[in-house]
């Protein structure tokens, strides 16, 4: 069951804004003739959610090698950069007849800002079946805790 709270809505808006910003930038790269052509913009899909003890981020990165991905965390901003190589390559001799070329390729960047109460030193990432999962633990200050209530008579006994 998914619970929608104002925090979920805020995180969803942050991810939507992040995706729009990432899509706005298209890198130019030289083609085989040395001319700069617009490279297809590729923005991998991302899910982000919060549990009691951590934030989780998952990106779909089919066809991307783990060594082609770079994850950084600075000023409470998680940045994921990488590259998916072009699958259609021209042979050494002859020509290629392409029937369909729908899969995006090239470099990508995704960024997501988190609240200050994050244990940035303990971030971990795993890559399995084309899905990158990043775990960002919350710091102790961010975790909910129960406050013990004492009565006035208990306070007087401790003082006296």
Long-range contacts (C-beta under 8 A, 24 or more apart in sequence): 7-50, 8-49, 8-50, 11-48, 11-49, 11-50, 14-48, 14-112, 14-113, 15-46, 15-48, 15-112, 18-46, 18-110, 18-111, 18-112, 18-113, 19-43, 19-46, 19-110, 21-111, 22-108, 22-109, 22-110, 22-111, 25-109, 27-106, 27-107, 29-106, 32-90, 39-106, 39-107, 40-104, 40-105, 40-106, 41-104, 41-106, 42-84, 42-104, 42-105, 42-106, 42-107, 42-108, 43-108, 43-110, 44-108, 44-110, 46-110, 46-112, 48-112, 52-143, 52-144, 53-137, 53-138, 53-143, 54-135, 54-136, 54-137, 54-138, 55-114, 55-118, 55-135, 55-136, 55-138, 56-133, 56-134, 56-135, 56-136, 57-112, 57-133, 57-134, 57-136, 58-131, 58-132, 58-133, 58-134, 59-110, 59-131, 59-132, 59-134, 60-130, 60-131, 61-127, 61-130, 61-131, 61-132, 62-130, 63-87, 63-103, 63-130, 64-130, 66-127, 69-127, 69-132, 71-123, 71-125, 71-134, 73-120, 73-123, 73-136, 76-113, 76-114, 76-115, 76-116, 76-118, 76-120, 77-111, 77-112, 77-113, 77-114, 78-111, 78-112, 78-113, 78-114, 78-123, 78-134, 78-136, 79-109, 79-110, 79-111, 80-108, 80-109, 80-110, 80-111, 80-132, 80-134, 81-107, 81-108, 81-109, 82-107, 82-108, 83-107, 83-108, 84-108, 115-142, 117-141, 117-142, 118-142
